[in-house]
Amino acid sequence: MVTTENQPKMLVKGAAEETNKDKGTSKRTECCQSGGNGAVIADNAAESIIAPFLSRHVSQNVDQRYCYRHHPEIMCNRQADSRRMNELQSQMEQEKEPDRQAINHVWSVFSAATPNQRLLLLKGILAQCCYPQLSALSSMMEDMIRIDFISALPPELAFKVLCYLDTASLCRAAQVSRRWRELADDDVVWHRMCEQHIDRKCTKCGWGLPLLEKRRLRDSKRAIEARAACFAGRKRDASEMESGEQTNNGPQAKTRKTRPWKEVYSERYQVEGNWRRGRYKLRTFEDGDNADNSVLCLQFDEQYLIAGTQKGMVNVWDIESGQIVRRLQGHVRAVNGLKFDASKLVTASSDHTVRIWNYHTGECISTFQGHEDKVRCIDLSGCLVASGSDDHCIKVWNFEDKSFFTLRGHTDAVHDVKIHLKSRTLFSASEDMTVRMWSLDTKKCLKVFGDPGSGIPGGHVAQVQCVLPLTLDHLEGADDYHHHGSGEHGGVSETEGEDDDKQQQQQQQPSKKQRPTHLLSASLDNTIKLWDIRTGQCVRTLFGHIEGVWTIAADTFRIVSGSHDRTVKVWDLQSGRCWHTFSGHQQPVCCVGLSDTRFASGGDDGIVRMYCYD
């Protein structure tokens, strides 16, 4: 409770001063328009009743505990009270001296009263108020009962509340006051926002933000508690964003570059906004010496763009300068697929070979000659390389132990392979109109998606050109696409060995937490299909291309597809809606690549078009 010592001097008078007041004649307060009887306060009543009341309660109410409204550290309340006191002072100066003393007398009694007595006094006053006074009181109370709860709460609780706001609300909160800005811009709040949105789609607002150059968020379960305990303005460590590790080498540790988490969020928010609104910068890459050389495959990172061509040449471009820095020559026929990491490049060719390159020097390190026909596709993951061929086979090569094995099951040419190393599985797409899931440990086919012989509708009706495994936490409207009543496996055709012992089956199955949840497949039937891996059902079909879809690329938020109709389409992965269509190529689009900030497409016109959204 606030003490009388903290009240404005104008409003509070001491008990001795009240005793020495000379009021002269008694006064009567009447209810407006009522003419009712009011209480008469005489001099002897003031001396015998009021003065002892004040002297008794003023001395007892001295307390250093403050209510929220009278707390001296809450600036907004002090400013509001100061403004109201100035208004009251101005109004009091217009009253006569005896009237001012009487009003001060009433205020003094109320200020000295206990909380229960104050409530009793208020009830009595309100009972005598008419509607004009009640209306005025109501309008005054609207502002007076407002509480700046964010400033009043402990920092850790204020952070907890602010973490429930969306981006726009947080930015508005930062404009309320300096204290709100200090809390709303803090790293604890924006780190939480980054956790909710970066590399995932928020179920509340529907937005997701890109990682940008594969930088990962650090795990910070105790971020809020630690930040509140050390309220000194923690900033984001740029090196932690790259490694995902938090280090503390003491006060002698080297100074690292830091960035606020709000800046990290803002950077990614702008990139995602550019994706959605179609704001981009177009760059083109072309081999001037071989203008008619079709681009059949490509991949890019932050520094290099590498493309394989119809004439068996592999071109390495420097993205920043746009110049070809290296040409890799060795294949004698078309390069149909390629994949590279930080140190090596693998290529697949129609000359039946797979080559390993050091693309930094241009040296061919090794050549694999295991296939009996054209090698259509290639994938690289860790120490494993997988290739698919027109000989209907998939070969998996291991760099560590120099071994390889062959997967057989497709009845026609294999057009695409993808290794999912975490789940120890491999996915393949074939001209036989199916997608297969293989175990890299048992070397057996686990599932077949879209098998025409299963009798279950939903599969492709033409050769499947591309397959992509995905891990999705959420899929909008997925239940609407499930075909109920078709059994747990839906469109899945189990292969040989399904009658084996259950324990052996469980050993073959990868962990549910590590296994991808969905598959994307593109086909020359003009469609892109999304499959549920667990049930094997086609949960969504994307229509839009008017000719066969040769290639697709996808991340957590979007799908990019290239078609024989010479267009590239960007789709929303969650809703399946087509965002944008690009028609810059003059010939069919053979390949696409996708990163967080850009995508590239190559076609039979020999040109690579890169759309940059950063």
C-alpha positions, 0 to 999 in steps of 0.5 A, a space after each residue: 500500500 502506498 503511504 501518505 508520504 508519497 502523495 502530493 502535498 496538495 492533497 494530504 494535510 497532517 493531523 495537526 493542520 486539520 485540528 487547527 482549521 477554522 471552518 467558521 460555519 458548517 456546510 451542507 453538501 447536497 445531491 445535484 437536482 435532489 435537494 436531499 439532506 447532506 452531512 454537516 461537518 462542524 468544527 467540533 466534529 473535526 476536532 473530536 473525530 477527524 483529527 484523531 482519525 488522521 493522526 491514528 491512521 497516518 502513523 500506521 500507514 507508513 509502509 515501503 511496499 508499493 502497489 503497482 500504480 504508485 511504484 516509484 520505478 514505473 515511469 509511465 505512472 509517474 508521468 500520468 499522475 504528474 499530468 493529472 496533478 497539474 490539471 487538479 491544481 489548475 482547477 483547485 486554484 479556481 475555487 475559493 479558499 474555504 472550498 479548497 480547504 474542504 476539498 483538501 480535508 476530504 482528500 486527507 481523510 481518504 488518503 489516511 484511511 485503510 484499504 477497507 475504509 477507502 472501499 467503504 468511502 468509495 461505495 458511499 460516494 458512488 451511491 450519491 453520484 448521479 449519471 453525469 458523475 458516473 459517466 465522467 468517472 467511467 471515462 477517467 477509469 479507462 486510462 487509469 486502470 490500464 497496466 503496463 504488464 510487460 514492464 511490470 513482469 519479471 524479464 523471463 515472464 515478459 519474454 515468455 509473453 512476447 514469444 507468443 506474438 507474430 512478427 508484425 505484433 512484435 514490431 508494433 510492440 517495439 514502438 510502445 515505449 523504450 522498455 517495450 522496445 528493449 524487450 521486444 527486440 531482445 535476442 531471446 524473443 527473436 531466437 524463438 521466432 527463428 526456431 519457429 519459422 526457419 526451415 519449417 512452415 509455422 502452423 500459426 501464420 503459414 510462413 516459413 523462412 529459408 536457412 540461407 547457405 545451409 546455416 543451422 540454428 543452435 539448440 537453445 532449450 534454456 535460452 529464455 532462462 539464461 537470457 533473463 538471468 544475464 540481462 546484458 544484451 546477448 547477441 548471436 554468434 555467427 560461428 554458432 550459426 554455421 556449426 550448430 555448437 555453442 562454445 565458451 572459452 572464457 574471457 580470453 576467447 577471441 572476439 567473434 562477429 555477432 548479429 542480432 537474431 532479429 536481423 537474421 529473421 529480417 534477412 530471411 523474411 525479405 527473401 521469403 517475401 521475394 519468393 512469394 511476390 516474384 521479385 527476382 534478378 535474372 542471370 544467364 549462363 551460356 557456353 559461347 563456343 557451344 551455343 547449341 549444346 543442350 544442358 541436361 543436368 546441373 547443380 550449384 552452390 554459393 560459388 559454382 554452377 556445374 552443368 553437363 551437356 549433350 556433347 559430353 562436356 561438363 562446364 564449371 561456372 563461377 557464379 559471381 563473375 558468370 565466367 566458365 572457369 573450367 571445362 571437364 572433358 572425358 565423356 564421349 557421349 552425353 552427360 545425363 547426371 551429375 552431383 558434387 560436394 566440397 571436394 569431388 564431382 561425379 558424373 553419369 554418361 550415355 557412354 556407360 561410365 561413371 566418372 569421379 572428378 576433382 572439379 577444382 583442378 579438372 582431374 578425372 580421379 576414377 572411372 566406373 564401368 559397371 553398367 551395360 547401357 546408358 547411365 541415366 542418373 547419379 547421386 552422391 551422399 557421404 561415401 556412397 554413389 548410386 547410379 541408374 541405367 537403361 540396363 534396368 539396374 541400380 549400382 551403389 558404389 562405396 568409396 571407403 571399402 571400394 565395394 559395390 552392389 547391384 539392385 534389381 527389380 525395375 523392368 525398364 530404364 532407371 531415370 533417377 536415384 536418390 540416397 537417403 543416408 540417415 534412413 539407409 534407404 534409396 529411392 528410384 524412378 523408372 520408365 516402368 512407371 513406378 517408384 521403388 524404395 530400397 534398403 541399403 543394408 539388406 539390398 532388398 526392395 521395401 516398397 513399390 509406389 504406383 505399381 500398375 499391377 496392384 490394381 490401385 489407382 493413383 499412380 503415374 501413367 507414363 514413365 517416371 523421370 524424377 523422384 525426391 524424398 521429403 521429410 514434412 512435419 505438416 501437410 495442408 489438407 493431407 487428410 482430404 487426399 487419403 483414400 480411406 478403406 484401401 488398407 494400411 498400405 494403400 497403393 504399395 505393392 509389397 515385394 518378395 519376402 513379405 512372409 518372412 519373420 516379423 523380427 527380420 522385417 523390423 530389422 530391415 525397416 529404418 527408424 520412423 524418426 529417420 525415415 522421410 515421410 513423403 515422396 515427390 515424383 515427376 512423370 511424362 504424364 504431365 503431372 507431379 505426385 506427392 506420396 505418403 511413404 507410410 501408406 504408399 498412397 498418392 496424397 496429391 497430384 499437381 496439374 499445370 504443365 501441358 507436356 511431360 515433366 522432365 525434372 523437379 527440385 524441392 525444399 521444405 517450402 516449394 517445388 520447382 519443375 521443368 517441362 517439355 512445354 518450355 516452362 518452369 513452375 514454382 509450386 507451394 509444397 504445402 498447398 500444391 498451389 502454383 505460385 509462378 510460371 516462367 517461360 524464358 526458355 526457347 526449348 524444353 527444360 531438361 533440368 532445374 536446381 534449387 537453393 534457399 535464395 535462387 533456382 536455376 534451369 537448363 534446357 535444350 537451348 543450351 542456356 542456364 537461367 538463374 533466378 536470384 531472390 536475395 
